[in-house]
Amino acid sequence: MGLIISLLIWALIGWAAGKIMGSSYVWWLNIIIGIVGGWLGGALLGSFLNLGEIAGISIGGVVTGIIGAVLLIFIIRLIKK
């Protein structure tokens, strides 16, 4: 159950980053971008954003995941050019 919830959160993180960056990747690529972006954001920002939790979901984790996914989309665009 925890894995399914994590995948849904990662998918939403990837979707949100795609909307912010105006990209149109397919849903499964959004999940991958969300997973890698969440890791990247967590690695870069660490525990700087300790914003608490809502229903067991870390707000700081979601924010750093979105930041990481946006950064990942930016890097992908630079490489594709």
C-alpha positions in Angstrom: 0.0 0.0 0.0 2.8 2.4 0.8 4.5 1.8 -2.5 1.3 2.6 -4.4 0.8 5.9 -2.5 4.4 6.8 -3.1 4.0 6.1 -6.8 0.9 8.3 -6.9 2.7 11.1 -5.1 5.7 10.8 -7.4 3.4 10.9 -10.4 1.7 14.0 -9.1 5.1 15.6 -8.5 6.1 14.8 -12.1 2.8 16.1 -13.4 3.1 19.3 -11.4 6.7 19.9 -12.7 5.5 19.2 -16.3 2.8 21.8 -15.9 5.2 24.3 -14.4 7.7 23.8 -17.2 5.0 23.5 -19.9 6.2 20.1 -21.0 4.0 17.3 -22.5 5.6 14.0 -21.5 3.5 10.8 -21.3 2.3 9.7 -17.9 4.9 7.0 -17.3 7.7 9.5 -18.1 6.1 11.9 -15.5 6.4 9.1 -12.9 10.1 8.6 -13.8 10.7 12.4 -13.7 8.9 12.6 -10.4 11.0 9.7 -8.8 14.3 11.1 -10.1 13.3 14.7 -9.4 12.3 13.7 -5.8 15.6 12.1 -5.3 17.5 15.1 -6.9 15.5 17.7 -4.9 16.1 15.7 -1.7 19.8 15.4 -2.4 20.2 19.1 -3.3 18.0 20.7 -0.6 18.3 18.0 2.1 16.5 19.0 5.2 16.3 22.8 4.5 12.6 22.6 3.9 11.1 21.1 7.0 7.5 22.2 6.5 5.8 19.5 8.5 3.3 16.8 7.3 -0.3 16.6 6.2 -1.9 13.2 6.5 1.5 11.6 6.8 2.9 13.2 3.6 5.9 15.5 4.0 5.2 18.9 2.6 8.9 19.6 2.4 9.4 16.4 0.5 6.8 17.3 -2.0 8.2 20.8 -2.5 11.8 19.5 -2.9 10.5 16.8 -5.3 8.8 19.4 -7.5 11.9 21.6 -7.5 14.1 18.6 -8.3 11.7 17.5 -11.1 11.6 21.0 -12.6 15.4 21.1 -12.5 15.5 17.7 -14.2 13.1 18.8 -17.0 15.3 21.9 -17.5 18.4 19.7 -17.7 16.7 17.3 -20.2 15.8 20.3 -22.4 19.4 21.6 -22.3 20.7 18.1 -23.4 18.1 17.8 -26.1 19.2 21.0 -27.8 
